[in-house]
Amino acid sequence: MDYNLLQRINDYEELEIFLISLNKYLEDLYEYSLKEKKNLKSQDIVSTLNPTLKVIIESLYGDVLTDEGKMKEVQMKFLDLKNSIKIVTLVFNIEVDSEFKLKLKDFFLKKISKDVLLKYKINSDIGGGIIIQTDKSYFDFSFDSILRDKRDNIVDIINNAKV
Amino acid sequence: MILTYALALFIIVLILLLIFILFFFKKGLNNKSTPSERKVISVIDDANKKAEDILDQAKFSSDRINQIYTTLSTKFEEDIKKLYEEKLKQIENNIKIKGDSIDNINTQFVKNLEESVNNFNTKSDDFKKMYDKALADFERSLNLLFQDISERTQNNLSNFSKMNLELYDKDLAQIEENTTKIISDMVEQERAKFTSLSDQIKEESQKMREELVNSLNKDAAVVVSRVVKEVLNLSLDMNDQEEYIFDTLNKHIEEIKNGL
């Protein structure tokens, strides 16, 4: 796994967007090389690539954007990352901004595991707090679950009351 | 004109009727007790009444026993007194008979002595000896006789009083035994009645408790659900939640690591 690459990706959604963009770019690149449109400048092709992805590829792998073979290698790296990474889904009651996502990414990389990529979901029913899902486990720290426990506790107390 | 007066009178009567009805309605509203409270008060009043009945009966029984005691003890005193008097009379008669016979012996002896004195008035020494001996014998016999009577009388009296006391004790013990049994039977009877009543009260209070708990349960469930809904609708933003989320994550780091 390319940890340098992982560090540059914010979350799983972004990885999926990059993979879709890469796929499309490679199709366009292939078409370009097939049709041999020599009058078409490579930068026209490059401009179809996701800008953030373009920056990442150039900084990590150099000037490979117009090289079909090297770009396929880059695509493999991205696919390899997707297959080997551990995905952790975080559920919140509202949309989370990028600043907060960075804080979460930093926390998980430093304190949980460096092989983790975060995925975000929204569920307004949870009221607040966080739910953490992995392949193996489920942690419910939402406000809904806390209140549910308190409600069950109160009902127990009433049922056992001595009159 | 007449119609006007009639109408006015009718209205006045109606108003008075309303006031009358309101007065009684208000009186009915003052009863603020709930059905459950009135039921409990009724059960407690019944229990109090029954307890008072038991006390009255116990007092009646106690009075009756005292009466029996008084009657028996009075009768006994009379019987003993009567027996004593009869026995004493018998003893007196015996003593009297003995006394009469002693008088007779005395009279006879004196008479003989006089005859002897008359017959032997010349022989002084022999006569004196004979007289002294006879006198001594008489005194001894008399003493013996009186001693015998006295002893017999004492024995008879002591035997008689002992016999009567034994009979008295025996009867008293029998009365005590009978009385104890009567009281014990009555107490058992009343205890059974009271136990049945207290079981009834226990059952009623258990039913009331269950009803109250069920009602509390329903009310509480509604209130808690409402509170939960309100809290969940607060829609706190991430700034408000950030501290809670990171505190929670920090507390559960190991669990999350193990869950990957």
Interface residues (C-beta under 8 A of the other chain):
Chain A: K86 V88 F92 N93 I94 V96 D97 F100 K103 F107 K111 I112 S113 D115 V116 S124 D125 I126 G127 G128 G129 I130 I132 T134 K136 S137 F139 F141 F143 D144 L147 R148 K150 R151 I154 V155 I158 N159 A161 V163
Chain B: M208 R209 L212 V213 L216 N217 A220 A221 V224 S225 V227 V228 V231 L232 N233 L234 S235 L236 D237 M238 D240 Q241 E242 Y244 I245 F246 T248 L249 N250 H252 I253 E255 I256 K257 N258 G259 L260
